[in-house]
Amino acid sequence: MPKQVTKLIHKYLRHDKKFPHVWCPGCGNGIVLGALIRAIDRLGLEKDEVVLASGIGCSGRMPVYVDFNTLHTTHGRALTFAAGIKLAKPSLTVITVMGDGDATAIGGNHFIHAARRNLNLTAIIINNQIYGMTGGQYSPTTPYGYYATTSTYGNIEQTFSIAELAVTAGAAFVARSTVYHVQLLDNLFKEAIQKQGFSVVEVVSNCHIQFGRRNKMGDPVTMMEWLRDRAVTIEKAREMSPGSLEDRITIGVLADEEKPIYIEEYQKIREKAKSHVKG
Amino acid sequence: MTISRSKKRCLLQGNEAIVEGALAAGCRFFAGYPITPASEISEILSVRLPQIDGTFIQMEDEIASMGAIIGASLAGVKSMTATSGPGFSLMQENLGFACIAEVPCVVVNVMRGGPSTGLPTNPAQGDVMQARWGTHGDHPIVVLCVSTVGECFDVTIQAFNISEKYRVPVIILSDEVVAHTRETVTLPSPDSLKIVDRILPSMPSEWYIPYADNSRGVPAMAAFGEGYRYHVTGLVHDVRGFPTGRPDEIEPFISRLFRKITQGLSEIQMTKSVKMDDAEIAVIAYGSVARSARRAVIEAREQGIKAGMLQLITLFPFPRPAVESVLRQCRAVLVPEMNIGQMSREVKRVNQAFTRVEKYNRIDGQFITPDEIYRQIMKI
């Protein structure tokens, strides 16, 4: 069974073009990519109808490797390009992949407005709690007291909870997983892509090179275990006291709501506008 | 089709004429953010685009607006945004993306006084150099400038045509005077217009090389979702669109970006001459100042002075051949502009001791009147 799953991924990779990839051995990005491909395959989507857009950073390199319509935009702006694509050609399935700094620092404004607007887009945010590609500077999700190349004396900033931020901003579907919980991740991606409306999946990942190394968190496996041990399902979390949820990672579906979908609403505007001309 | 296109003669303001030009050129996507004095363009397109199955969206800022029009263009739809100074500054980042990824799009900048928030309701021409060099790195870009309501219509169509043909973002510089002046214009019938569309790939998808060079230097452009799955990036890329760091791939790529524009200079560089045939004194002007210059030249002629005007429609690539011929012909050249002297610097750059170049500048948020230019001509 695992072998077949691996084979399935190969059908979607641009083997002859840009391999080997740029990610460090043990990086969680490959797990995210695998899960995304499996979700797309299970949904039976044609390669031609999928757009994968990214911003800048390690996650930004993901589109290069897959045989879809792929777009590597500017830092934090993936959702703005994605909005243009989706509005111009609504038949396309438009997925964006971003990092934590990408989506919630430089792209924070675009992220909350995309959630509010409720276009049919899927936003995958790989949260490794650090700026990896640029050399390990602290990000909006680096925990308090942790070390980074720009917080040599310990980080004094408070963190964003990305999934909760998305819920507050009005996203129709919000979920969280870690790169340890791969089967959950497969299912969440599938649900998110299927969702009519703006869907967000935050994936808490490991960056043992830029984050783990400076904070003495060990090798990739140890970091994965750290993710596993801190994870608690949303169902369980609801029964726990807020105090005991500190430092825990809530995984599962945080929000799944029906909201007016932008594309459908805009189609109504077109009909109104046309009747206005005739009148 | 739509309300105003059935009428031929109409009273329009500059911003309205830009909308008419854009729609006639085939623009079907607009993303923007409110800003004075460009907001009418957004407002009118929010009414007009949905009537013809197009799309209007108000984004969260100008960075997002620029990203959205690039996305729509990648999906195969002609697209535009409109803004003014501060918004134009925010667009520079993604404008560079459109340059490197060669995504056709049109950006209207209705100039106002600057820097920063500056003078939101006063005219100025301070964004000339920003339009050319605002985004970082060596890049080709086309900058056009309008002086009348009629030109707002014509030049917007030309902007789309150049953008589509050369796969380059085109900036239209307007200003507060042109944007809000109402004039009677006769719009040509849609059939009489020459509309250019980007060249689509005709080969099977497995043969498609998205950034392959050809004699024109402009590769065919596939829209997303049409079976040509390829990669688009803001990184320097090889002919297949994938990032590269190889010097032997970087240099030909950047060179091609410039070559494709250089090869089209005769078509891209547009100027208008007024009474230049026997002129001894020339005014080189652009934008709303060209309106005043035209009047001043006519009045100087009435006084027996052989004055003429060269109006620059294309500011960049700088129309050097036309400017040089004026410099060779005249004993003095005056460059009036509502900035500290951005275009006069370009004129002086190409003036190899041919003649005397005088500048006349206003940086007080006030329009340069015909009288002022007339007095300057008389001084010379």
HADDOCK unambig.tbl for C-alpha pairs under 7 A between the chains (distance, minus, plus):
assign (segid A and resid 48 and name CA) (segid B and resid 225 and name CA) 5.23 0.50 0.50
assign (segid A and resid 48 and name CA) (segid B and resid 226 and name CA) 6.91 0.50 0.50
assign (segid A and resid 48 and name CA) (segid B and resid 227 and name CA) 5.45 0.50 0.50
assign (segid A and resid 48 and name CA) (segid B and resid 229 and name CA) 6.53 0.50 0.50
assign (segid A and resid 49 and name CA) (segid B and resid 225 and name CA) 5.41 0.50 0.50
assign (segid A and resid 64 and name CA) (segid B and resid 231 and name CA) 6.58 0.50 0.50
assign (segid A and resid 67 and name CA) (segid B and resid 229 and name CA) 6.69 0.50 0.50
assign (segid A and resid 68 and name CA) (segid B and resid 229 and name CA) 5.61 0.50 0.50
assign (segid A and resid 69 and name CA) (segid B and resid 224 and name CA) 5.96 0.50 0.50
assign (segid A and resid 69 and name CA) (segid B and resid 225 and name CA) 6.95 0.50 0.50
assign (segid A and resid 69 and name CA) (segid B and resid 229 and name CA) 4.72 0.50 0.50
assign (segid A and resid 69 and name CA) (segid B and resid 230 and name CA) 5.54 0.50 0.50
assign (segid A and resid 69 and name CA) (segid B and resid 231 and name CA) 6.51 0.50 0.50
assign (segid A and resid 70 and name CA) (segid B and resid 230 and name CA) 6.22 0.50 0.50
assign (segid A and resid 70 and name CA) (segid B and resid 231 and name CA) 4.77 0.50 0.50
assign (segid A and resid 70 and name CA) (segid B and resid 232 and name CA) 6.24 0.50 0.50
assign (segid A and resid 71 and name CA) (segid B and resid 231 and name CA) 5.79 0.50 0.50
assign (segid A and resid 71 and name CA) (segid B and resid 232 and name CA) 4.73 0.50 0.50
assign (segid A and resid 71 and name CA) (segid B and resid 233 and name CA) 5.87 0.50 0.50
assign (segid A and resid 72 and name CA) (segid B and resid 232 and name CA) 6.08 0.50 0.50
assign (segid A and resid 72 and name CA) (segid B and resid 233 and name CA) 4.54 0.50 0.50
assign (segid A and resid 72 and name CA) (segid B and resid 234 and name CA) 6.56 0.50 0.50
assign (segid A and resid 73 and name CA) (segid B and resid 233 and name CA) 6.07 0.50 0.50
assign (segid A and resid 73 and name CA) (segid B and resid 234 and name CA) 6.05 0.50 0.50
assign (segid A and resid 74 and name CA) (segid B and resid 234 and name CA) 6.79 0.50 0.50
assign (segid A and resid 77 and name CA) (segid B and resid 64 and name CA) 7.00 0.50 0.50
assign (segid A and resid 77 and name CA) (segid B and resid 67 and name CA) 6.82 0.50 0.50
assign (segid A and resid 80 and name CA) (segid B and resid 64 and name CA) 5.04 0.50 0.50
assign (segid A and resid 80 and name CA) (segid B and resid 67 and name CA) 5.04 0.50 0.50
assign (segid A and resid 80 and name CA) (segid B and resid 68 and name CA) 5.04 0.50 0.50
assign (segid A and resid 81 and name CA) (segid B and resid 67 and name CA) 4.60 0.50 0.50
assign (segid A and resid 81 and name CA) (segid B and resid 68 and name CA) 4.60 0.50 0.50
assign (segid A and resid 81 and name CA) (segid B and resid 70 and name CA) 6.37 0.50 0.50
assign (segid A and resid 81 and name CA) (segid B and resid 71 and name CA) 4.33 0.50 0.50
assign (segid A and resid 82 and name CA) (segid B and resid 71 and name CA) 6.14 0.50 0.50
assign (segid A and resid 83 and name CA) (segid B and resid 68 and name CA) 5.87 0.50 0.50
assign (segid A and resid 84 and name CA) (segid B and resid 68 and name CA) 4.01 0.50 0.50
assign (segid A and resid 84 and name CA) (segid B and resid 69 and name CA) 5.85 0.50 0.50
assign (segid A and resid 84 and name CA) (segid B and resid 71 and name CA) 4.38 0.50 0.50
assign (segid A and resid 84 and name CA) (segid B and resid 72 and name CA) 4.32 0.50 0.50
assign (segid A and resid 85 and name CA) (segid B and resid 71 and name CA) 4.59 0.50 0.50
assign (segid A and resid 85 and name CA) (segid B and resid 72 and name CA) 4.64 0.50 0.50
assign (segid A and resid 85 and name CA) (segid B and resid 74 and name CA) 6.90 0.50 0.50
assign (segid A and resid 85 and name CA) (segid B and resid 75 and name CA) 5.46 0.50 0.50
assign (segid A and resid 88 and name CA) (segid B and resid 72 and name CA) 5.10 0.50 0.50
assign (segid A and resid 88 and name CA) (segid B and resid 75 and name CA) 6.11 0.50 0.50
assign (segid A and resid 88 and name CA) (segid B and resid 77 and name CA) 6.43 0.50 0.50
assign (segid A and resid 89 and name CA) (segid B and resid 75 and name CA) 6.24 0.50 0.50
assign (segid A and resid 92 and name CA) (segid B and resid 225 and name CA) 6.74 0.50 0.50
assign (segid A and resid 110 and name CA) (segid B and resid 60 and name CA) 6.93 0.50 0.50
assign (segid A and resid 113 and name CA) (segid B and resid 60 and name CA) 6.70 0.50 0.50
assign (segid A and resid 269 and name CA) (segid B and resid 50 and name CA) 6.73 0.50 0.50
assign (segid A and resid 270 and name CA) (segid B and resid 50 and name CA) 4.46 0.50 0.50
assign (segid A and resid 270 and name CA) (segid B and resid 51 and name CA) 5.81 0.50 0.50
assign (segid A and resid 270 and name CA) (segid B and resid 53 and name CA) 6.36 0.50 0.50
assign (segid A and resid 273 and name CA) (segid B and resid 47 and name CA) 6.99 0.50 0.50
assign (segid A and resid 273 and name CA) (segid B and resid 50 and name CA) 5.93 0.50 0.50
assign (segid A and resid 273 and name CA) (segid B and resid 51 and name CA) 4.95 0.50 0.50
assign (segid A and resid 274 and name CA) (segid B and resid 51 and name CA) 4.71 0.50 0.50
assign (segid A and resid 277 and name CA) (segid B and resid 2 and name CA) 6.92 0.50 0.50
assign (segid A and resid 277 and name CA) (segid B and resid 3 and name CA) 6.85 0.50 0.50
